Amino acid sequence: MEYSLGMNELVTEMFEYDGGRQAAVYLPSDPPEAVVYAGDGQLISQWGSDLEQADVPPTMVVGVYRTDDPDEMARIEEYSPSFNPELFAAHEKFFVEDVREWVRSRFGVALPAERTAVFGVSASAELALAMGVRHPDIYGSVFAASPGGGYQPPDVMPSPLPRAYLVAGTEEPWFMENAARWADALRDADADVVLTERPGNHGDPFWQAEFPRMAAWAFSR
């Protein structure tokens, strides 16, 4: 399928999952040479335009919206396999199968793992880590900003593993500990890992500022 919709814009779609769940796709100016799938799509899909100004190949950003349930635990249960395995599995199928098939059929984009990353911040960073560890054949790189502590490295790491770029802020030591725990476990399993600490607190704009650095690390090779 010919890619013909790239106009630096967001395209949204409503899916049947959970009674109606949206995803938003940032379309780069040129045919995408890389794609990033992300949780918390209300936030992250809008950051695709930041990549246009960076030294990054044309990159599509697919942001899957979080639940609109005001109970934060509902979001965490979808994003981490540690709490509600049935709900996590349903969301995993939606994220990995349904959304990716829509991207393939609507935009003609189905790139190999080395050109595909999964990204998240806070709780959705746990989702990114889980998706990368469970599906390294799909997501060759994981971008995890300030990961929460609900999902922790398994005692025995699977093989192969994706590459991983983790970041946390100087004013959020608990989240930095979580990021460092994952970095250590992935390195011990011979994964390619970057761990960075930036000035900032949880939810700070450093997440958005780090995104182009993550994409350049993964795709500008």
Secondary structure, DSSP 8 states (H G I E B T S, - for coil): ------SSEEEEEEESGGGSEEEEEEE-SS--SEEEEESSHHHHGGGHHHHHTSS---EEEEEE-----S-HHHHHHHH-TTT-HHHHHHHHHIIIIIHHHHHHHHH-----GGGEEEEEETHHHHHHHHHHHH-TTT-SEEEEES--SSS---SS--SS--EEEEEEETT-HHHHHHHHHHHHHHHHTT--EEEEEES--TT-THHHHHHHHHHHHHH--
